[in-house]
């Protein structure tokens, strides 16, 4: 007689999750905020999705993982937008989307035609308190029209050569590809930020916050006798600012 002993049935452990909450409003609005209802929010590479309610709010439960979660925001008549959120960060996110009609009107004011297949890049440079920084000059390493800066009243103008108190600027007709956004404030260069654009009229948004930092290191001669690196004295050094950016 042979007996078989069986252990308890395996229990499927519940995955640890977190809830991402946020709101979606309208870009290029001067006074107040206009919430966007019925915006489809999809998680890139996963099946989770949700829609904003009448107040523009949304929430979605996601499994915790390391890295960045990318959300796609889709609504008819609006530029598709992609934002990155750190997994597990439960602070509410605030997103703005722009209608194609609004960017067409902005293009007309500037004497341009915004192509439906090309992207729009909108950015704001601000201090740690959230207020815009005046005097920033931007340059984009992708073929595009711009930069165009917004004045203190929220109007875009060809005449401005740097950011006003709002710290906002815009590029239109951004071709697909990967490049760098370079900015300077009062002649001082800020570390470049990588920008990627895809076809389909995507809206790209960046929030830039310059911070001071100190870099320490040593300088060596890479071509040295007997393979021994020799330190170099008297090398020029320049101070610069580093920046951190978030979407």
Buried (B, 14 or more C-beta within 10 A) or exposed (E): EEEEEEEEEEEEEEEEEBEBEBBBBBBBEEEEEEBBEEBBBBBEEEEBEBBBBEEBBBEBEBEEEEEEBBBBBBBEEBBBBBBBBEBBEEEEBEBBBBBBEBBBEBBEEBEBEBBEEBBBBBBBBBEEEEEBBBBBBBBBBBBBBBBBBBBEEEEBBEEBEBBBBBBBBBBBBBBBBEBEBBBBBEEEEBBBBEBEBBEEBBBBBBBBBBEEEEEEEEEEEEEEEEEEEEEEEEEEEEEEBEBEBEB
